[in-house]
Amino acid sequence: MRRIVLVQVLLFALVSAVVVPFAINYVIGPQAFGDSIRVYSVMTDARGLTAGTAVTYRGVSVGEVSGVRLDPDAGGARVDYELDPGTEIPVDSVAKVGMGTAAGIQNVDIFPNTGDGPYLQEGDELPAPAEAQPVQMGELMIEASDLLDTIDPAAVRDLGTELGASFDGLGPSLASMIDNGDKLVAQIDEQAPMLTSLFSRTASLVTTMAGESGSFVRGMGAARNFTEQLDSNTPVLVYLADTSPAALDNARTLFDRYQDTFGALLANLVTVTPIIADRNQSLASGLNDIPDALGELESIVTGDRANFVLVGTLGQVCSYDTVRRAVGDESPTDPNLTFYCPPAPNLEQRGSRNAPRPNDLGLQNATTPGTPIGYPPVADPVLVPTGVEALEYWNSLLKDLGNGQ
């Protein structure tokens, strides 16, 4: 019997050692096994806080408000907190007064900016800035009441009447829309990857267009001008539409016939185009002078014969002091590119050097001027007739003598 009593006593002591501390912690709290950490906040408005208001950190209860009082020196209300022993709260945290439940029960929630130390110690201040405090339930109810006071009941009644009239008779359509909603959602879910890619590309396109807004506006203006020109040339477009099929068919036949030569032609154009572009002035001069020269050449034709006249005085020409080579000497020689004929009145200037060129290329390295020689041209040069003309003139004289003239 004594052994049983001893065992019971030991079990009672063991249970007491476990239960009693738990009961003390449950009734008194963590303060029963350590000193509380006392910190405070200074607020411009205590917002109705009282002693015993719960204090939470990350949503977990860590203490309570121990007192609220005015602090003239701090210029506001001082709120004292008692935090559970061992609670680690970073010093850069802020306190916010909120509603712990929908019933409007207040609590002080501590929001940390970092999870690392240093941590609040005994007597430290826990910041509670006014701009960080959420809107209180009382203020929210007052604002809601003011908003409801601005609503006209008659307008609400009219709105309800109009909505009822607008949905009148749409019951079957709305029911069908609701029934087909699940099918629509299923299709959207099935095409979700494609829609995501489309939206992503659309966002990139919009961003690019925003960055190129100036070019986009100019492009739209050019497109508008092009459209206006098309509209003003409608008769021409109609004519082209009527005649283009035959012309396109002939062009296609031509391209099919010479398709193998187009590559070589384009390759040659790559070489020729820069040369032509640099000499556009010479080409323009030739295109202007050649038609006039051909017209003047046509004027010498009489019937089926061309009349030529030898002009005995050509005017002065340029002479260059060069060593003449022997007749029959065909050995290679380097041309002298420094010769040029200085401009002067009635001085014949010929040769490619005097043709218009870009950037005055024709006069580059022109350092040796020629010497003008010969007689100046006369105002009325003597025309030397050809042999045929002299014979015709002699026959005319004989004919006149035979007729007694």
Secondary structure, DSSP 8 states (H G I E B T S, - for coil): -HHHHHHHHHHHHHHHHHHHHHHHHHHH-GGGGS--EEEEEEES--TT--TT-EEEETTEEEEEEEEEEEETTTTEEEEEEEE-TT---BTT-EEEEEESSTT--EEEEEE-S-S-S-B--TT-B----GGGS---HHHHHHHHHHHHHTS-HHHHHHHHHHHHHHHTT-HHHHHHHHHHHHHHHHHHHHTHHHHHHHHHHHHHHHHHHHHTHHHHHHHHHHHHHHHHHHHHTHHHHHHHHHHHHHHHHHHHHHHHHSHHHHHHHHHHHHHHHHHHHHTHHHHHHHHHHHHHHHHHHHTTEETTEE---EES---BEEE-------TT--------TTEE----TTB---SGGGS--GGGGGGTT--EE-EEES----SS--EE--HHHHHHHHHHHHHHHHTT-
